[in-house]
Amino acid sequence: MRTKTLLFLLTGTFLLTGCERDRNNGLCSRFPQFCADLHTDSWCSKERDKLVEARYENAERPGDASRYLIMSALDSYQRCLEPLLDMQYTKRHERKNTKVETIIDIDAELARLEGSTASSDYPYLQLWRWEHHGDRMARRDFIAQAARPEMQQPDLQQALAGFLLHQDPPAAERALQRSLELTPAGIRPNSDLLASLTSLYISQRRYEEAWVWSRVLNEFYDDDMTNWNKMEPYARFSEQQQQAMIERAEMLKEQLHQGRYQAASGH
């Protein structure tokens, strides 16, 4: 499966247009097996449509990547549907029954897919096994394949950094910086990533780096994301130093926004 296709489906940032909705309706007409076990009212339509797309993708290009897409779509669909079961259906009680049946089918399909991918070395599936089942072997294997080309995705590098943060801070820093390098143009860097990078620099007493990256976080997100007073006990900078660091932070923000950020050598 092409990396661009995978990233497009994983990000979940797009909203289905009328044409895309028509495409899903067409998929259901041509391949009713993709939709037969799904509810049909307007609730959770975005999650349902993504699941239909993922099933079609798997039928066209079967493999671990597309199976992961189905698992992720099933999980999102289930989490959307479950709160609806507590609603009072005063007019059509069968709507609730349909959703209950759908959730039962989702559980069964997820269990089947988890079983069929239990030994996969696909990074997203290793993360799935760790996050959903606490599989320590999957976590270990995920860390061990850090250098593989498949790991060159922003979210995978951020996850890798989280695992390494305490046991190997320099490697964690490299993974965080690599995640920033891989972030596409026009996409804001993950706020947790920027906060982790700032915290790492504080723990290493690299206060100028911490100040600059906290400023980058502040540039991308609202003012509440950074408590400037907390920086005061660590280091005090002159107005001239602060101005230089502000200019550097603005340059970094622009590079990240344009998708052309490159970490300085030595990171």
Secondary structure, DSSP 8 states (H G I E B T S, - for coil): --HHHHHHHHH------HHHHHHHHHHHHH-GGGTTTS--SSTTHHHHHHHHHHHHHHHHS-SHHHHHHHHHHHHHHHHHHGGGGGS--SS-HHHHHHHHHHHHHHHHHHHHHHHHTTT---HHHHHHHHHHH--HHHHHHHHHTTTSGGG-SHHHHHHHHHHHTTT-HHHHHHHHHHHHHHS-TT----HHHHHHHHHHHHHTT-HHHHHHHHHHHHHHS-GGG--GGGGTTT----HHHHHHHHHHHHHHHHHHHTT-----TT-
